[in-house]
Amino acid sequence: MTEYGSTDHEQLMKRLRSAQSVDEVTYPAPSQQASLSLDDLPRSVACTIHQGSNVTSMDFHPTHHTLLTVGCSNGEISLWEVGMRERLVTKPFKIWDLSACSVTFQASIKDSSMSVSRVAWSPDGNLIGVAFTKHLVHLLAYQGSNDLRPHLEACSNSFSCTLRKKIEAHVGSVNDLAFSHPNKKLCVVTCGEDKLIKVWDLAGSKLFNFEGHEAPVYSVCPHQKENIQFIFSTAIDGKIKAWLYDNMGSRVDYDAPGQWCTTMLYSADGSRLFSCGTSKDGDSFLVEWNESEGKIKRTYSGFRKNATGVVQFDTTRNRFLAVGDDSQIKFWHMDSTNMLTSTEAEGGLPSLPRLRFNKEGNLLVVTTADNGFKVLANANGLRTLRAMEARSYEASRTPLEMKVSSSAMGTSIGPVVSKVERVDSPARPAPSLNGVELMSRGIEKPRNLEHVSEKTKTWELTEIVDATQCRTVAMPDNLDTASKVARLLYTNSGVGVLALGTNGVQKLWKWSRSEQNPSGKATASIVPQLWQPNSGLLMTNDVPDNSEDAVPCIALSKNDSYVMSACGGKVSLFNMMTFKVMTTFMAPPPASTFLAFHPQDNNIIAIGMDDSAIHIYNVRVDEVKTKLKGHQKRISGLAFSTSLNILVSSGADAQLFFWNTDNWEKIKSVTLQLPAGKTSQGDTRVQFHSDQVRLLVCHETQLAIYDVNKMECIRQWMPQEVLSSSLSCAVYSCNSQLVYATFTDGNIGVFDADSLRLRCRIAPSAYISPASSNSPTIHPLVVAAHPQEANQIAVGLSNGAVKVIEPSEAERKWGLHVPVDNGTENGRTATSSTTNTSEQLQR
């Protein structure tokens, strides 16, 4: 047993503490408790859904916030679209390869039923992990819509997948399952009745086997603090242990309150650690831990005594805790030990209901006593559900129904669009990874809309034309270094905005925690501070004398510790705390024009050059490992897909190249479909969807979505008046459900990411000062999306200003109206409206 204060304990705790720099500017301490609003809690019952069997585990999709997977006591797995109350798919329990399992396991499943102990989505939303109460683990590949396919099966003494590889798995019940990213590689962590914790890769290889618990392991909680990755585990004897990915054994040994079954969870931002559990005597405990000392920081009160099982809990929005207890859902604010409120959800809950928030915190699902679950929502959640129901209703109406309805109301309508059915695109063999064929990811493509004689029904778009219709904040700037904003990023933590000007100077703005902003995240409601170290240094790049044609480029490390940038000269690596230059490399010519860290190794950098080559550079050894050639003009975009092991490059030649990152060989090249008479010029930028398969492509003439599995365009949108409203930049929202696009006339378009339909127009008059909004020269050059807030963006303007923009407090989201379809499918224009999008953007 490792005691507090021991060498191993201190070593781990020191590594978990956030490093502080003497050069860092300190901000005022936050107030003791942020203002509370019960309206933020999802307490209103939106609907009750009957599952048909006892629900044992639930989890929401990480980005599609109304998509819910459900596991049951009979081994059944279901996928629900709760916004439409529709069960998309049900998978009854089945052994995929019984012959690969041990004789003991085959006998055990005949003697007892197989129940689901845990379901969990992978962080990218492409996989569902399922743990069962008898030996077994399943991974299901989510293909989109209603398509779930077997990906991996592990059972006692055997393992079967496409490789039919056999390895040892848990003996007895698999009690918990979670996903983690050791060494930037997606893995599965499991624990079980055999007192072991195991880590597997997605090909079925066991990477780590942690031994040390003296009782069955009840739960696991993988986490990352700064650059330290570790796993907390809890056993049914009340012991909590912490493990690094090094096979060196447990580093710490804590005692959980109640000393029985306990679950641990971090707050959404990863800054606070909580545990919840029940003792054998039925006493329940909810506590917050002080990680650095291994001690309990606060204990929450309000539980019923003599519980007959183990209470379940969840956290949301870095503010609230929820526990299922005494046939109720009880809520606490994280900073107060007294219960905030509770709800019986109109009755019908079991004694200890299970529960789960979606990632936005506007929906909460709770199990019912009659083999179902209820969906609870706050005001934003109810609006989302109502909007989905309205879209589903209108989409399901036939042309005849709509025509009759319109006639009955004495009004005339435009063309009627029939329901768009979505089907999976025919799959071609996916790229291979070390000889293993990757399963096709969830790419869906709409069938062609049925052409009817009437014109398309035109829906009114949300138009933001006045500053009162949205929230906007300008970044303060007292530095005499004004220049056009060429590149713009949010920090990965979401607390800052980083801008690179055409003069090579980088500026960083940070928000601090306060009573008005308890999370400390970027917000348009509060003015941030222009951040500088006490030394007064600026992050200034090496800029040549003739820098008019220089192309600024920038990339940020995942832990926000370092930023790499260039502006026509050498590439500089800056420390984000001190602003000091750590090193420089790649002196021109040729000059660097785009930078991208390798997603699995920050020491490997892909560098696009102005001579059209791509250098794969190893920082550690200061060496270019290989050069990729094929483009005809400078490189303007690079994007890695971690799931496909592909690098996509784009250039000013309007071409896309696809490279295999295993051997850096070219797979294919594609030329953008430009409007008739338009020559290739201007930058082409690329960004992967969160599914790591769909690719957003932005060129001055168009937005396009490519399926990288097939390396072809599946959706395209083009403004008609190219010269007056060319695109300047476009990005996905953090959940990949929206696309934000900026235009050279100052407009910002918010598009649905799947269909490229325009949902909202933000006019320049809404976010540019009246004195400047009429100036045709002032417009956004770049746009960045907040890494956690899907409806927040930052724009960098041609006059050097940086603005953060969000919807109004009343709306909270951009454009809930059903949009006009202005996209094209595979180069064919879908049924178009009488008012084209470019005209709407110029109004």
Secondary structure, DSSP 4 states (H G I P E B T S, - for coil): -PPTTSHHHHHHHHHHSPP--TTSPP-PPPPSSPPP-GGGS--EEEEEEE-SS-EEEEEE-SSSTTEEEEEETTS-EEEEETTTTEEEEEE----S-GGGS-HHHHHHHHHS---EEEEEE-TTSSEEEEEESSS-EEEEEE-STT-EEEEEEEETTEEESTT-------SS-EEEEEEE-GGG--EEEEEETTS-EEEEETTS-EEEEE---SS-EEEEEEEEETTEEEEEEEETTSEEEEEETTSS--SEEEE-TTSSEEEEEE-TTS--EEEEEE-TTS-EEEEEEETTTTEEEEEE--PPSS-SS--EEEEETTTEEEEEETTEEEEEETT-SS--EEE-TTS---SS--EEE-TTSSEEEEE-TTSEEEEEE-HHHHHHHHHHHHHHHHHHS-HHHHHHHHHHTT----PPPPP--EEEPPP-PPPEETTEEPPP---EEEPPPPP-SSPPPPPPPEEE-SGGGEEEEEPP--SS----EEEEEE-TTSSEEEEEETTSEEEEEE----SS-TT----TTS--EEE--TT---EE----SS-TT---EEEE-TTSSEEEEESSS-EEEEETTT--EEEEE-PSSSPEEEEEEETTEEEEEEEEETTS-EEEEETTTTEEEEEE---SS-EEEEEEETTTTEEEEEETTSEEEEEETTT--EEEEEE--PPTT----S--EEEE-TTSSEEEEEETTEEEEEETTTTEEEEEE--S-TTTS-EEEEEE-TTSSEEEEEETTS-EEEEETTT--EEEEE-GGGTS-HHHHT-TT--EEEEEE-SS-TT-EEEEETTS-EEEEEE-TTT-SS--SPPB---EETTEEPSPPSS-HHHHHH-
